[in-house]
Amino acid sequence: MNIVVDGYNICYKTTGTGDKTVVILQGWGTDLGVYDSVAGVIDGSRYRVIQFDFPGFGGSDEPKEPWDVDGFADFFCRFMEVMQVKQATLIGHSYGGRVIIKLAARESIPFEITNIILIDSAGVLPVRTTAQKWKIRKYKILKKFLNMKLIYAMFPEVIDDWRSRQGSADYRNATPMMRQCMVKAVNEDLTELLPKIRQEALLIWGDQDTATPIRDAHIMEEKIPNCGLAVIPGTGHFSFLEKPAQFRGIMEAYLQ
């Protein structure tokens, strides 16, 4: 299904007929269908589950300007108003967790967050070694040099090939607009917001996650006042897909 929010055509779907609402906020570069298995473990007789694609994700329109995480949080508030949701449990995977942290730490939003579930969530800036810091510095220097008009005019094909191989897979696969959004997100550390989260929070994490390592989960568990952590051994960044039976058990125990 589609709905228009602030002029953006947004893909979404709902399942379940319960009187409580759960909204799933997706990870970067995914579409809403990736989270069908998450929606599937939620009791449809008790909950209505909403899945949707953020602007620039899946089948939804791309932002007209590069949004930071607050921009996506602002959009989500409008989405909830258009969907007429006044109260909900929020589930966020990876980037979706970033947006939830922003929302939960705000003094005022136009709906009530009853509780939150963060799955392999982003938001904590990684600790970089001296070697990694030097590598980033060299990259920035080289990028600035290659962006000079005269240099690019001399070696356009070589420079374009170099550019196409830089950054993560998510970055390389993104459009120019979404690359700008991604850069704004990954350079922002949300750690200082965690103590401001007033809602009960459940963290679900894969202990082999390399995108958002288990270290991040322990930091969130320590800093969010009312928080618990469930670890799914042997799983990575998509723990809910890698061991669905264990994930189902955690979710059912928590939501019941």
C-alpha positions in Angstrom: 0.0 0.0 0.0 1.0 3.6 -0.4 0.3 6.8 1.5 1.4 10.4 0.9 3.3 12.1 3.8 4.5 15.7 3.3 4.4 15.1 -0.5 6.4 11.9 -0.4 4.9 8.7 -1.7 5.5 6.1 1.1 5.2 2.3 0.8 3.8 0.6 3.9 1.7 -2.4 5.0 -0.1 -3.4 8.1 -0.8 -6.9 9.6 -2.7 -7.9 12.7 -5.9 -6.7 14.2 -5.0 -6.0 17.8 -5.8 -2.8 19.7 -2.1 -2.1 20.4 0.3 -0.9 17.7 3.9 -1.9 16.8 5.9 0.0 14.2 9.0 -1.4 12.7 11.8 1.0 11.6 14.2 -0.5 9.1 17.9 -0.7 8.7 19.9 1.2 6.1 19.5 -0.1 2.5 16.7 -2.5 3.3 13.1 -2.6 2.2 10.1 -3.3 4.5 9.8 -6.9 3.3 13.0 -7.8 5.1 11.1 -7.4 8.4 8.2 -9.7 7.5 9.7 -12.3 9.8 9.9 -9.8 12.7 6.2 -8.9 12.1 5.4 -12.6 11.9 6.5 -13.3 15.5 4.1 -10.6 16.9 0.7 -11.8 18.0 -1.8 -10.3 15.5 -4.7 -10.8 17.8 -3.1 -8.4 20.3 -1.2 -6.0 18.0 -1.5 -4.2 14.7 2.0 -4.1 13.1 3.0 -1.4 10.7 6.0 -1.8 8.3 7.1 1.0 6.0 9.9 2.3 3.9 11.6 5.5 4.9 12.0 8.1 2.1 14.9 6.9 -0.1 14.4 3.2 1.1 12.6 0.5 -0.8 9.8 1.8 -2.9 9.4 5.2 -1.2 10.3 8.5 -2.7 13.8 9.9 -2.1 14.3 13.0 0.2 14.5 16.2 -1.8 17.5 17.3 0.3 20.1 15.4 2.4 18.5 14.6 5.8 20.4 13.9 9.0 18.9 11.5 11.6 16.7 14.2 13.0 15.3 14.8 9.6 14.2 11.1 9.4 12.9 11.4 12.9 10.8 14.5 12.0 9.4 12.6 9.0 8.5 9.7 11.2 6.5 12.0 13.5 4.5 13.2 10.4 4.0 9.6 9.3 2.5 8.6 12.6 0.2 11.6 12.5 -1.0 10.7 9.0 -1.4 7.1 10.1 -3.3 8.4 13.2 -1.2 6.4 15.6 -1.2 8.0 19.1 0.6 5.2 21.0 3.0 2.5 19.8 5.8 0.1 20.6 8.8 0.9 18.3 11.1 -1.8 16.9 14.2 -0.6 15.2 16.9 -2.5 13.4 20.3 -0.8 12.7 19.6 2.6 11.3 16.0 2.4 12.5 17.4 2.2 16.0 19.2 5.5 15.4 15.9 7.1 14.7 14.2 5.6 17.7 17.0 6.8 20.0 16.5 10.3 18.7 12.8 10.2 19.2 12.9 8.6 22.6 15.3 11.2 23.9 13.2 14.1 22.8 11.2 16.1 25.3 8.1 16.1 23.2 6.8 14.2 20.2 3.2 14.0 18.8 2.7 10.3 19.9 3.5 8.1 22.9 6.3 5.5 22.8 5.2 2.8 25.2 8.5 0.8 24.9 11.3 0.2 22.4 13.1 -2.9 21.0 16.5 -2.2 19.4 17.9 -5.0 17.2 21.6 -4.7 16.3 21.1 -1.0 16.6 23.4 1.7 15.3 24.0 4.9 17.2 27.3 4.4 19.0 30.4 5.8 17.2 33.0 3.1 16.7 36.4 3.3 18.5 39.1 3.7 15.9 42.6 2.5 16.2 45.5 4.8 15.3 46.0 3.0 12.1 42.3 3.4 11.1 42.5 7.1 11.9 45.6 7.5 9.7 43.9 5.6 6.9 40.9 7.9 7.1 43.1 11.0 7.1 45.0 9.7 4.0 41.7 9.0 2.2 40.5 12.6 2.9 43.7 14.1 1.6 43.7 11.9 -1.5 40.0 12.7 -2.1 40.6 16.4 -1.9 43.5 16.1 -4.4 41.5 14.0 -6.9 38.6 16.4 -6.7 40.7 19.2 -8.1 39.3 20.1 -11.6 42.6 20.0 -13.3 43.6 16.6 -11.9 40.2 15.1 -12.7 40.4 16.5 -16.3 43.7 14.6 -16.7 42.6 11.2 -15.3 38.7 11.1 -15.3 38.4 7.3 -15.8 41.0 6.4 -13.2 39.5 8.7 -10.7 35.9 7.5 -11.3 37.0 3.9 -10.9 38.7 4.8 -7.6 35.6 6.6 -6.3 33.4 3.6 -7.2 35.4 1.4 -4.9 35.4 3.6 -1.8 33.2 3.2 1.2 31.0 0.4 2.5 28.6 -1.6 0.3 25.7 0.4 1.6 27.5 3.6 0.6 28.4 2.3 -2.9 24.9 1.1 -3.6 23.3 4.4 -2.5 22.2 7.2 -4.7 24.1 10.5 -4.4 21.4 12.0 -2.3 21.2 9.0 0.1 25.0 8.9 0.3 24.9 12.4 1.8 22.2 11.2 4.3 24.3 8.2 5.2 27.4 10.3 5.9 25.4 12.6 8.2 24.3 9.5 10.1 27.5 7.6 10.6 29.4 10.6 11.8 27.0 11.3 14.7 27.4 9.7 18.1 24.2 9.2 20.0 25.7 7.9 23.2 24.9 11.1 25.2 21.2 10.7 24.3 20.9 7.2 25.8 20.4 8.3 29.5 17.5 10.5 28.3 15.5 7.5 27.1 12.6 7.1 29.6 10.9 4.1 28.0 11.6 0.5 28.8 14.1 -0.9 26.3 14.9 -4.4 25.1 18.2 -4.9 23.1 18.5 -8.0 20.9 22.0 -8.5 19.5 24.1 -10.9 17.5 27.4 -11.5 19.3 29.2 -11.8 15.9 27.9 -8.5 14.6 30.7 -6.5 12.9 28.6 -3.6 11.7 27.3 -2.7 15.2 29.5 -4.8 17.5 28.3 -6.3 20.8 30.4 -3.6 22.5 27.7 -1.1 21.4 25.0 -3.2 23.0 26.8 -3.2 26.3 27.2 0.6 26.2 23.5 1.0 25.5 22.6 -1.5 28.3 24.7 0.5 30.7 23.4 3.9 29.8 19.7 3.4 29.1 18.1 3.5 32.5 15.5 0.7 32.1 17.1 -1.7 29.7 17.8 -5.4 29.2 20.0 -7.2 26.7 19.3 -10.5 24.9 22.2 -11.9 22.9 21.7 -14.5 20.1 25.0 -16.4 19.9 26.6 -17.0 16.5 24.7 -14.3 14.7 25.7 -11.1 13.0 24.0 -7.9 12.0 20.8 -9.6 10.9 20.4 -11.8 14.0 16.6 -12.0 13.5 17.1 -13.7 10.1 20.1 -15.9 11.1 18.5 -17.6 14.0 14.7 -17.0 13.7 13.7 -19.6 16.3 15.8 -17.9 19.1 14.6 -14.5 18.0 11.0 -15.6 18.1 11.4 -17.0 21.6 12.9 -13.7 22.9 10.2 -11.6 21.2 7.3 -13.8 22.4 8.6 -13.9 26.0 9.0 -10.1 26.1 5.7 -9.0 24.4 3.6 -11.4 26.5 
